Amino acid sequence: MQNRRNFLKQASLLLAGGLVAPQLLSSCAEKSKKHIGLQLYSLRDLVKDEGIQKVLETASKIGYTNLETAGYDNGKIYGMAPAEFKKMCNDLGMKCTSAHLGQAFTKEKEAEVMSWWDQAIDAHNELGVKYMVQPWMPVNDETTLDDLKMYCDYFNTVGYKTAAASIAFGYHNHNFEFRKIGDQLIYDFLLDNVSPNHVFFQMDVYWVKEGGADPVAYLKARPSQFKTIHIKDDKEIGASGKIDFKPIFDQMYANNVKDWYVEVEQYTNNDPVASCQESFDFLNNADFVK
């Protein structure tokens, strides 16, 4: 696939020669815009220093169109009413499709935790997201398979609740899920013990690699369980050279994954905006990204 710059250059030459109608050039140029998502956690320092309005303006200016939040609290999204935040995104030409949020779980606090989720689901239904994703769970050297099974059951219950609002519930991995408890790999245990109709997995490709596993192999083996993807690297996307992103994207597209999000956790020169810009440019210019 040609990148947008080369396409426009060649199309302009054809237009100058009278071979392409102006309206066709405009239509094709519009279609060539890539649907690149951003996890807003990538700009978290800017949120603290300058506010969410500035962050959204920055993301839009870079070219991101698809957003995942990481700022829910007590019915508000980054301190705003969900409808107000949604309008702010839409006015800048972006759409919020996913959210990171979650609660630790114990049987003793089940009623409290589920009440928290009820309020969160109402807020995110108003926001209009397709996905709600818990991005962590407590695992340490004392964790047992029974503890993992309790969390699988917990996730199933939350997934039933979100489904009633037409929102899919998912779990986002780090690298600790690629440790074993006994002879069981934690990640495989989670995949095997949730209801696949009510809990999906958001694969973070960087953490899968850091855990010693192959993201492409998981995408091939369990295509129905991965609905969204985090594209991540040591710092900017593509900067480390450690991850071959092409086969990952090829398999994502083969699996019909619709939504994926850049996440930048570490920045070159402590500059989150530059790191998000470089990540966008790498993906926007990559032939393997549609």
C-alpha positions in Angstrom: 0.0 0.0 0.0 1.3 3.5 -0.9 1.7 5.9 1.9 -0.5 9.0 1.8 2.3 11.3 0.8 3.3 9.3 -2.2 -0.3 8.7 -3.3 -1.0 12.4 -3.2 2.2 13.3 -5.1 1.4 10.8 -7.9 -2.2 11.7 -8.1 -1.3 15.3 -8.4 0.9 14.6 -11.4 -2.0 12.7 -13.0 -4.3 15.5 -12.3 -1.9 18.0 -13.9 -1.9 15.8 -17.0 -5.7 15.8 -17.1 -5.9 12.1 -16.3 -7.7 12.3 -12.9 -10.8 14.3 -12.1 -10.4 16.7 -9.2 -13.3 15.2 -7.3 -11.8 11.7 -7.6 -8.5 13.0 -6.2 -10.3 14.5 -3.2 -12.3 11.3 -2.6 -9.3 9.0 -2.8 -7.2 11.3 -0.6 -10.0 11.2 2.0 -10.1 7.4 1.9 -6.4 7.1 2.3 -6.6 8.5 5.9 -5.6 5.8 8.4 -7.7 4.9 11.4 -5.0 5.1 14.1 -6.0 4.9 17.8 -4.4 6.3 20.9 -4.6 5.2 24.5 -4.7 8.6 26.3 -2.5 7.3 29.0 0.3 8.0 26.5 -0.2 11.8 27.3 -0.9 11.5 31.0 1.7 14.0 32.0 0.1 16.6 29.7 -3.3 15.8 31.3 -1.9 16.7 34.7 0.0 19.8 33.5 -2.4 21.3 30.9 -5.7 19.6 31.2 -7.7 17.2 29.0 -8.8 19.8 26.5 -5.2 20.4 25.5 -4.5 16.7 25.3 -7.4 16.1 23.0 -6.4 19.0 20.8 -2.8 17.6 20.6 -4.0 14.1 19.7 -6.3 15.5 17.0 -3.5 17.7 15.6 -1.2 14.7 15.3 -3.8 12.7 13.4 -5.2 10.2 15.9 -8.9 9.5 15.3 -9.8 6.6 17.7 -9.4 7.1 21.4 -9.2 4.9 24.5 -9.5 6.6 27.9 -7.7 6.0 31.2 -9.4 8.6 33.3 -12.7 7.3 34.9 -13.7 8.3 38.4 -17.0 8.4 40.2 -19.2 8.7 37.1 -16.9 11.3 35.4 -14.5 10.9 32.5 -11.4 13.0 33.1 -13.5 15.0 35.6 -16.2 15.7 33.0 -19.7 14.5 32.4 -19.5 11.6 29.8 -21.7 13.4 27.3 -19.5 16.6 27.6 -16.3 14.6 27.1 -17.9 12.8 24.1 -18.8 16.1 22.4 -15.3 17.4 23.0 -13.8 14.4 21.2 -16.3 14.5 18.4 -15.9 18.3 17.8 -12.2 17.6 17.2 -12.9 14.8 14.7 -12.2 11.9 17.0 -14.3 9.1 18.6 -13.9 7.5 22.0 -14.4 3.7 21.5 -12.7 2.1 24.5 -11.9 2.8 28.2 -9.5 1.4 30.8 -10.8 1.1 34.3 -11.2 -1.5 37.0 -11.6 -2.7 40.5 -9.8 -5.2 42.7 -12.1 -8.0 43.8 -12.8 -9.9 47.0 -15.9 -11.9 47.9 -16.3 -9.7 51.0 -16.6 -6.6 48.8 -18.6 -8.1 46.0 -21.7 -5.9 46.5 -19.6 -2.7 46.7 -17.5 -3.7 43.6 -20.6 -4.5 41.5 -22.2 -1.2 42.5 -19.1 0.5 41.3 -19.4 -1.3 38.0 -23.1 -0.4 37.6 -22.2 3.3 37.9 -19.2 2.9 35.5 -21.3 1.1 32.9 -23.9 3.9 33.0 -21.2 6.5 32.4 -19.5 4.6 29.6 -22.8 3.8 28.0 -23.4 7.6 27.9 -19.9 8.1 26.5 -20.7 5.6 23.7 -17.8 3.2 24.0 -17.7 -0.2 22.5 -15.3 -1.7 25.0 -14.6 -1.4 28.8 -11.2 -3.0 29.7 -9.7 -3.8 33.1 -5.9 -3.4 32.6 -4.6 -5.2 35.7 -5.3 -7.9 38.3 -3.4 -8.6 41.5 -0.9 -11.5 41.0 2.1 -12.3 43.3 4.1 -15.2 44.5 1.2 -16.3 46.8 -1.4 -16.3 44.0 -3.1 -19.7 43.4 -5.1 -21.1 40.6 -8.2 -20.7 42.8 -7.4 -17.0 43.0 -7.2 -16.9 39.2 -10.5 -18.8 38.9 -12.2 -16.3 41.2 -11.0 -13.5 39.0 -12.3 -15.3 35.9 -15.7 -15.6 37.5 -15.5 -12.0 38.5 -14.7 -10.9 34.9 -17.6 -13.1 33.6 -20.0 -11.3 36.0 -18.8 -7.9 34.8 -19.0 -9.0 31.2 -22.7 -10.0 31.7 -23.3 -6.5 33.1 -21.6 -4.6 30.3 -23.3 -6.8 27.6 -26.7 -5.6 28.8 -25.5 -2.1 27.8 -24.1 -3.4 24.4 -20.5 -2.9 25.6 -17.9 -5.7 25.5 -15.8 -6.3 28.6 -12.1 -7.2 28.2 -8.9 -7.8 30.1 -5.5 -6.2 29.1 -2.3 -8.1 29.8 1.1 -7.2 31.1 4.1 -9.6 31.2 3.4 -11.3 34.5 0.6 -13.4 32.9 3.4 -15.4 31.2 4.6 -16.8 34.4 3.4 -20.2 35.6 1.5 -21.2 38.7 2.4 -24.9 39.1 2.3 -26.2 35.5 -0.3 -23.6 34.3 0.7 -20.5 32.3 -1.4 -17.7 33.9 -2.4 -16.2 30.5 -3.6 -19.5 29.1 -5.5 -20.3 32.3 -7.3 -16.9 32.0 -8.1 -17.5 28.4 -9.5 -21.0 29.1 -11.6 -20.1 32.2 -13.5 -17.0 31.2 -16.7 -17.1 29.2 -15.6 -16.2 25.6 -19.0 -14.7 25.0 -18.6 -12.2 27.8 -14.9 -11.5 28.3 -12.5 -10.7 25.5 -8.8 -10.0 25.7 -7.0 -6.9 24.7 -3.5 -8.0 23.6 -0.6 -5.7 24.5 1.9 -6.9 21.9 4.9 -5.4 23.7 4.1 -7.1 27.0 3.4 -10.5 25.3 6.9 -10.2 23.7 8.5 -9.2 27.1 6.8 -12.2 28.6 8.6 -14.5 26.1 5.5 -15.3 24.0 4.6 -14.7 20.4 1.7 -12.3 19.8 1.1 -13.7 16.3 0.8 -17.2 17.5 -1.8 -16.2 20.1 -3.8 -14.3 17.5 -3.7 -17.3 15.1 -4.6 -19.8 17.8 -7.5 -17.8 19.5 -8.8 -15.4 16.8 -12.2 -15.0 18.5 -10.8 -14.0 21.9 -8.8 -10.9 20.9 -11.0 -8.0 19.9 -8.7 -5.0 20.4 -4.9 -4.6 20.4 -2.4 -2.3 22.1 0.5 -1.4 19.8 3.5 -0.7 22.0 7.3 -0.6 22.0 10.0 0.3 24.5 9.4 3.9 23.7 8.1 5.2 20.3 6.5 2.6 18.0 9.2 1.0 15.8 12.1 2.8 17.6 13.6 -0.2 19.4 13.6 -2.6 16.3 12.7 -5.4 18.7 9.2 -6.0 17.4 8.3 -6.9 13.8 4.9 -5.2 13.6 4.1 -6.3 10.0 3.1 -9.9 10.8 1.2 -8.7 13.9 -0.9 -6.3 11.7 -1.3 -8.9 9.0 -2.8 -11.3 11.5 -4.9 -8.6 13.1 -6.5 -7.8 9.8 -6.9 -11.6 9.1 -8.8 -11.8 12.4 -10.9 -8.7 11.4 -9.7 -6.7 14.5 -11.3 -3.3 14.1 -9.8 -1.3 16.9 -6.2 -0.9 18.0 -4.5 1.8 20.1 -1.0 3.1 20.3 0.3 3.2 23.9 3.5 5.1 24.8 4.7 4.5 28.3 8.3 5.8 28.1 9.5 8.8 26.1 12.7 9.9 24.4 13.9 13.1 26.0 10.9 13.1 28.3 8.7 14.4 25.6 5.3 12.6 25.4 4.0 14.7 22.5 7.1 14.0 20.3 6.9 10.3 21.2 3.2 10.1 20.2 3.9 12.1 17.0 6.8 9.7 16.0 4.6 6.7 16.8 1.9 8.0 14.6 4.3 8.9 11.7 5.8 5.4 11.8 2.4 3.7 11.5 1.0 6.2 9.1 3.9 5.7 6.7 4.0 1.9 7.1 2.8 0.0 4.1 1.3 -2.8 6.3 -1.0 -0.5 8.2 -4.4 0.1 6.5 
